[in-house]
Amino acid sequence: MERIKIGIICASQALVDTARAIAEQKDLEVAIAYAGLDAAVPIAESMEREGAEAIIARGGTARMAREHVRIPVICLPQSATDIMACMKEASIYGKNILYISYQETISGLDFIEELLGCKLTQMICRDEEDLERIISAACNQFDVVIGGSSTIRVAKKYGMSFVETISPEEVIRSGIDNAVSVITANRQEQKKAMDFRCIVDSVSEGVVSFDTTGKMTNINNAAKALLKLDDRDDGDETIGRLFKKPSLARAVKTQKPVLDRVEDLNDEKYVFSHIPIILNGRTTGCVTTFKAVSNVIRVESEVRKSLSRGFTAKYTFNDFIHRSKAMAELIARAKQFASSRSTILIIGETGTGKEILAQSIHNWSPLAHNPFVSINCAALSEQLLESELFGYEEGAFTGSKKGGKPGLFEISHTGTIFLDEITSTSQRVQRHLLRVLQEREVMRIGADRIVPVSVRVIAASNDNIEKEVYSGAFREDLFFRLNILRIRIPALRERLEDIPLLVEHFIGTLSRESRRQPFRIPHKYLAKLQLYPWPGNVRQLRNFAERLYLLSGLEFKAELFDELYSELIQFLPPSICPTPRPVVSGGMEGTHPAPRISGESERIRRAIETSNYNKSAAARKLGISRTTLWKKLKSGR
């Protein structure tokens, strides 16, 4: 710690010598000056410039120094006991005693007068001139004068008897201790102020604080840079315009923050926030933070890049558009599973929304604010998938990244990892996955140490995973590790009542994106969509709705609908629609028109429509069982 430096100003040789000795005992750096009253002012200013952190003086010297320097000035006090000792000595010269001081009247002097049988008159002196006037007028009125070094010097000049007040050693020691305490406290406050300044200046946003009159009380370097102010420019004009912003005035008036307002200043756009400073229920000022819009756009771009890597989940259960009982039960079950950290296996055909369900479970769970990492296991080769999942050390293989790379299990620590199309993984990858699920630890490729991970696993498959297990393509032990909590997403053909709602949602979303008016699809055409088996599920339905909306223009076109629907029928897999596709007469060889719906399909369609889409009632009308009706709907007949 840097040595403390104290200045001592006094005309008393004895006091200075005592103070010097005490300071040396305490290992303090001391600057000494023999002076008093007016002569002490330039000395005090010089001591301040040379690094003194406090000054010790007596009486009027202390008072005058305090008026001209910013550092603390410690005044050595005079007590009634000290004055009584001086009066006892002064009574030798006579009973009429003058006491000259530079502070308020000392109490208890009446008692001392009575005790010593003397008359004591106290006069307050302000400066050198005042001292000269008092003593010149008093030399013929009083027997003796009591005072400090400056008083004694003037008393000698007028031939007046005198007794000098002496500060005892304990008073001097106490004064030095007080100076050290004050300096130590000041240093701590200066450090706090410097820490605060460093914190404020380290912020990339501009920060300006005001009092209630609009006077700037603080500004950081970022604000100066944004407003193009230098150290010689106080920025009164710019800051004045800033303070006059209506949004700032509203924050001060309502005592409520105004956040993220885009406003102009100096012909540039900034994002402003105004936070009122409230003390004891009263607004005492306001802190304004602001940043250039261009910088906000750049940061947003960086955030989007991070989000595009899949480390956050954006979908929730609200993204499932449905009215069917099957989907309602699915969502209720998924919410139950979300509260647990157990592994979840999602089964569903392609296009049913397995990743949307995985993200929704994550966002409903206690892990919602932690990472969500997704990977399609079928999209990567065995070696690449292994390095992505488990990471690798530097030099583990040719082309490995310098410094190595953490795997997705490490990245998703404390969060969720979603493994889509899990059955496409090789036996080698499955073996590593089994270890992670069992031991909750991973080892990077080429590493010699393990890394513990706490991560919830959600896996998904669009295959019959049991069939893969029975054939030996998928490890049975891994299957049992994954198949703790199981959810099956129903295919779209199993929840046909959701189709009208989904189509309406897709048309509405497309209209908002293209800023066009949506249109409604007539009921009979929606009913026609409910007859189609939708092998591509919701994804295929959305693609159909998108083509229909973009090609229709401003209103629904029945001819276009029939054309697109015929394309759906034409490209159904033979296993779903075995009806032959006849060649158009007179057309080019090999060209197939959209097939006609068979007579049985037409009867089924009419029965369903007249039964208000109640499958049981439609089956009774057709004279078949509900199971047979489902089979015919699935086969497309």
N, C-alpha and C positions, 0 to 999 in steps of 0.2 A: 504493500500500500504506500502511495506517495506520502512523504512527510508533510505534516500540517504546518503551515506558515502563518504566524501571528504577528501583527504590528502592535507595538506598545508606544504610546505617546504620553509623555508626562514631564513636567519641569522638575519633579522631585528626584534627586539623585538616589535617595534611599529606596524609594518605590521601584525605580527602574532596576537597581541592582538586585533587589529581592525577586522581581519578576523574571529577570534573566536567569537567576539561579534555579528557580522553580521550572522554567521552560526547559533548561538543560537536563534536569532530572527526568523530565517527561519526553525527552528526545524530540523536542519541537524546534522548528526553524523560526527564529525571532528576528524582527527588524525593530531597532530601537531609535527613538527620536526624543530629544529634550526640547519640548516646546509646550505652549499652552494657548488656549483661546484662539484668536484669529490666526496666529502664526502656525497653528496645528493643521489648518485646512489644506494648504498646498502639500504638506507632508503626508496627510492622510490620502490625498488623491494620488500621490506618487507611490505610496505603499500598495494601493489597489492596482495600479498599472503593473507593478513589479510582482504581482502574484499573491499578495497577502489575502487570506481568506476571511479574516476578521481583525478588528482593531480593539485594543483595550485602552481605556483612558478614564479620567475622572471628571466629574462635575461638568463645567461649562465647556471644557475641551471635548468631552464625549458628545455633548449636545451639538456643538458646532460641526464636528466631524460627521456626525450622523446625517446632517442636512446636505452634505456634499459628496458622499460616497454611497455606492449601492451594496457594498458588503456589510455584514453585521458589525455594529459598534457596541461593545460591552462596557457598561459604565460601572466602575467600582463604587459601591454605595457607602454612605456615611450613616452610621447608626446613632441613636440618642446616647448610647454608652460612650461612643468615641467622642462626641461633643462634650459630654460631662467630664471626661478626662482632660480635654483641652480647657474647659472652663475652670477646672480646679487649678491648672497651671496658670491660666490668665488672671485669676483672682489675686495673684501676687502683685500685679501692676495696678489693680484697682477693681472696684465693684461694678463699674459701668462698662459693659462688654458689648462689642459689635461682632456679630457672626455673619459673614458674607457667604452665601451659597448660590448654586446655579440650578437648583431644582425646587420642588414644592417645599413648603414649610414643614420642618420636622416636628412631629408631635411629641409630647412629653417634656418639653423644655420648661414649662411652668413648674413642674415638680423639681427639676434640677435647680432652678433659680431659688426656690424656697429652701432646698437642701443646703445650697452653698451660700445663701444670703447674698446673692448677686442679682444684678439686673442685666438680662440678656436681650439684645435687639437683633432680630434676623432680617437681612436685606437680600433680595434676589437680584443677581447680576446677570446680564444677557451677553455682553461682549466686552472687549478691551476698553472701549470708550466709556461704556457704562461703569466699569470697575474704577476707572480713573475719576469719574465724576463723583461716585459714592465716597471714595476714600478722601478725596480733597475736601469734601464737605464735612466729613466725619472726624477729621483728625483733631479738631478742637472740641468735639462733643463727647468723645469716648476715650476711656483710659487705655483700651487695648482692642486689637482686632484679631479675630480668629478666621482663618481661611486657608486655601490651598496655596500652591507654589506661586501662581500668578498674583494672588492677593498679597502675599508676603513681599514680592518684588516691588509692587506699587507702594505698600506700607513703608518700606524702607526709604523709598523716594521722598515721602512726606514726613519722615522722622517719627513715625507712629510705632508704638510698641505692638508686638505681634506674637501670636502662637500659631504654628503651622499644624494643620490637621494631618495626621499620619494614618495611612491605611494599614491595618495589621496584616501579618503574613497570611493568616487564615482567609482574610478577605481577598487578598491578591490571588491566593491559590484557588479559591472558589471562583473568582473571575476567569482565571485561565481554564479551569475545568468547564465552566459554562461556555467559553469560546470554543473549546474542543468539541463539546456536545453539539453546539450550533453548526459548526463546520461539518461534522460527521453527518448530521441530519441533512444539511444542504447538499452534501455530496450524494447521499442516497436519493434525494429528490431530483438532482441533476441527472443521475443515472436513469431514474424512472422517466424523466422527460426525454432523455436521449433514446431510451428503449421505445417510448411512444413515437418519437419522431422517426426512428428506423422502421417501426412497424408501418406507420402511415405512408412513409416514402417507398416501402417495398410493395405496396399495393399497386396493381396495374391500373386501377381505376383512379380518376381524378377525385380528390376529396377536398372540400372547402367547407369551413364552418363559419357561421355568422352569429352575431347577437341580434336582439330583436329590433335594433335600429338599422340593420343592414350592414353594419361594419364587419369586415372580415376579421376573424380571430385566428384562423389557421388555414394553411394551404399546403398541399404536398407537392412533391416534384412532378408527379404524373399530371396533376392539374395545371401546373405551370407549362408543361410541355404541350398538353392538349390545347391550352389557350394561347400558346406561343408567347409566354411572358418570360422575361429574363430577370436577373437579380436587380437590375436598375429600374425595372418597370413594376410599379406597385399594382397595376391592373385595375385601378379604381373604376375606370369607365366600364371595362368588361365585367368586373365583379358586380358593379352596380346593376348592369342589365340582367345578370344572372339572378341577383336577389329579387328583382322585380318580376320574375316569372310567376304567373298566376298559380301554377301548381305548387310552388314553394310557399306562397302566401296562404294557400289552402291548407297545407300541412301545418303551418304555424297556427292558423286560426282554429282548425278542428282538432289539433293535437293528435292527428293520425298520420302515419307515414303515407306518402304518395310514391308508388314504386313503378319503375320501368315505363316512364313516359318518354316517347320520342319527340324531341323538340329541337328547334333551330337555335344556334348561337354562333355569331360571327359567320353567317352564311354556311354553316356546316350542321349536320344532323348528329345529335347525341342522344343516348338513352340516359335519362335522369331519374334519380331516386332522392326523395327529400324526407329526412327523419327528424322530427322535432325533438329538441332537448327539453325535458320536463323535469323540474325540480320543485318538490313540495306542491305538486298540482299546477304550477305555473310554467308557461313556456318561456325559457330563458334564451333560446336560440334555435338554430337548426343546422344539421349536417347534410350537405348535398354531395352525393357521389354521382359521377357521370363517366361514360365511356363512348368512344366514337362508334357510330353504327357500323362502319367498315370493319372495326375490330370484332364487334359482336358477330358479324357474318362469318368472319374467319374462324372464330371459336366454334360457332355452330357447325361449320364444315368439318372441323376436327372431331366434334362430338358425333356427327353423323357417320364419319369413318369408323369410329369406335363401335357405334351401334350396329353397323353393317357387318361386323365380324361375328355377330350373334351372341354377344356376351350379356345381353339383356332380353327379357321377355316382354313383348309388346301386346300380346293377345290376352284377353280375359274371357271368362264365361259369358260375358255380355256379347261377345262376338259370335256366339252360336245363335242363329236365327231359327226358331222352331216354335211349333205349337203341339207337337206330337207328345204322347205320353212316354214313348220310348226315349226320346231325347231328354225329357224332364227327369226321368229316372236316372239316365246316364249322368247328367250334371249333378244331381243330388249325391250319387255314389262317388263321383270324382271329388266333390267338395269334402266328403267324409275322408277320402284317402289323402287329401291335401294336407290335413293336419298331422299326418304321420310322416316320418322320415324313411319309411320302408320303401323297398324297390317296387316299382309299378310296371306292369307289362300291358301295353295297349295293343289290341288286335283290331284291325280294320282294313277294308279294301282301300285301294289307291283312291285318293280324292275325297276321303271321308273327313279329313281334318285332324289327323293324328298329332301333328306338331302344334296345331292350335290348341288342342286339348292339353298337351304337355305344358305349353306355356301358361295356359289358364290355371292348371294345377299349381305351377310354381308361383304365380302371382297371388293365388289364394292362400298359399302356405306361409308359415313363419319365416321362410327363406326368401320372401319376395324381394327384399332389398339387396340380396346377394346375387352373385353371377348366375346367369342361365346360359349354358353352352350347348349348342346343337351341332350334330354331325350326321351326315348320311353315310352309313357304312358301306353302301353299295357303290358310292361314287368314287372310291379311292382304291388303289391297288393295296395288296396285303402290306407291303413294306411302308408305303406312304401312310396308310391308316394307322399302323403300329406307331410310327414316329409322331403322328398327330395326336394320338390318344395318350401316349405315355412319355413323349418328349425324348430328347437325346442329349448327350454330352458333346462338347467340342471334339471333332475328329472321330466321332463314332462311325462315320461312313463318308465316302467321297461326296463332296457337295454339302456337307453339314455346315450349319451356320456357325460363325465364330462366336465362342462363348456358350454354345449350346442353345437349347430352346426348351422351355417348360411345355409339358403336354397339356391336353385339354382337361384331364383329371386334376392337375395342379391348378390350372386357371379357374376351374369351377369349384375350388375348395370353399367350403361353407355354403355352397349353392346347389344347383341342379345341373346334371349333364343328361342330355337327351340323345339316345342312340337309336336312330331311325334305321329300319331295315336290318335289324340285328342278325337275322338268319343268313345274310349274305357274307358274314365274316368267316374267315378261314379258321381251321382248327388251332393254328398257332395263336391267332388273336384271341380266340375264345379261351384258350388256356390262360393267357394274361388277364383277360377280363375276369375270369373266375377268381384269380388271386386277389385282384383289387376288391371284388365284392366280399371275399372271405376275410381278408386281412386289413382292408381299408388302408392300403399302402401301395405305392407305385415305385418302380425302379426305372429310371431313364435308360434308353438304349446306350450301352457303353459305359454305364455308371457302376460304381461299386458301393453305393449307399442307397437306402430306401427313403422315401419321402412319405410321411403319413398324410392322409387326406380324409377330410370329412365331407362327403358329397352324397346327395340323394340321386339315385339312378332311375331314369325312366327310359324303358326300351320299348320299341314298337316294331311290329311286323305286319305285312299285308299278306302273308302266306299262312297256310295251315301249319303252325309251328310244331304241333305234335307230330305231324307227318314227317317233318324234317328230323325230329328227334328219333322217331321209329326207324327211319332210313339210315341213321348214323351220321347225317350231314351236320347235325347240331348236337352239341354235348348235352347229355341228359342232366349232369350235375349243374351245368350252367343254367339250363332251363329251370330247374327247381329253385336256383338262386334268384332268377328273374321273376318267376311266377308266384310271387308272394301276394301282391294285390293286383288283380287282373280286371281290365275294363275292355269290353268289346263295343266298338262304335258301330251302330247299325248302318247298313247300306241305305242309300237314298230310296231304293225301291221298297224298303221296309218301313218307310215313314213318308208315304206319298202325300199325306195331308200337309207336310211342310213345304211342298213345292211352290204353291201360290205365294206364300209368305217370303220364301227365298228369292223368287223371281222379282217380286215387288222391291225387296231390299237391294238386289243387284241393279235394277233399273234406276232406283233412287240414287245409289252411290255413283253410277255412271253419269247421271244427269248433273250431280254436283261437281264431279270432276271436269266435265265438259262445259259446265255452265249453260246447260240447255234444260228446257222443260221436260219432265218425265211424262210418259204416257202409260195408260193402263191397258193391259191385255184382257180382252173379253173372256168371260168365264168359260165358254166352251173350248177356247184354245188352251186355257190353263188345264182344263180337264183332259185335253188331249196329251198334254205333257205328263199327266199322271198315269197314262197308259204305257209310257215308255219305261224300259227297265233301267236305264241310266247306269251302264257298266262303269263309267268314269265318275259316278257319284256327283257330289256337290261341285267339284271342279269342272266337270263336263257341263253341268247345268249352267254354271256361271259363264263359261265360254259361249254357250248357246245364247244366253241373255245378252252378252256383250255384242255378238255379231248381229243379233236382231235389232238392238238399240242403235248401233252405229250405222247400220244400213237402212234403217227405217226413216231417218230424218226426224221430222217434228211430230209425226203421228204413227200409230200402229198400222202396219200394212199386212193384211191377211195373206195376200199372195206370197209375200216374202216369208211369212211364218211357215206356210205350207212347203215352200221350197227348202227352207232350212230344216224343217222337220223330216222331209223326205230324205235329206242327206243323212240325218241321224239314223233312220231306218236302214238306209242303203249300206252304211258302214258298220252295222251291228255284226259282231262275230257270228259265224255259222252256228256255234253252239247255243247262242241266244236266239237267233232268228234264222232258222233253217229254211224259211220260205225262199224258193228260187226267184231270181231277179230276171224277168223277161227282157228281151231286147226290144228297143223301140222300133216299130215298123217304119221303114223308110229312113232310118237313122244310120249313122256310121257304124260299121262293124265293130263290135266290142263295147259300144256305148250302152250303159244301163240306166234306165230311168229310176226314179224313186219307186219302190214297190208299193203295190196297193195293199192295204190292210185286208187280211182275209175276212170272209164272212163271219167266222167264229169270233175273230177279234172285234168285229163291229158289234156283234150281239153282246159280247162281254162289256164293251165300252158303253153301250146304251143301257145295259142292266145296271152298271155302276153309276151312271149319271142319274137314272130315274130313281135309284136307291139313295141318292144324296151322298154317294161315295161310302156308303156303309157296306163293307165287304160281305158280312154275314147275310144281309138282306139281298144283296146281288146274287150270292150263291144259291139262296132259296128260289129266287126267280128263275135262275138258269137250271135248277134241278140237280145241282152238283154240291159237293161238300166245299167248305171254305178252304181246306187243304188243296183240293183239286183246282180251285180257282186261283190260288197262289201259284201253283205249278204252271198253270196256263199263262198267267201274267209274266212269270219269269221266263218262260220259253218264247214269249212273244206271239202266241197263237190266241 
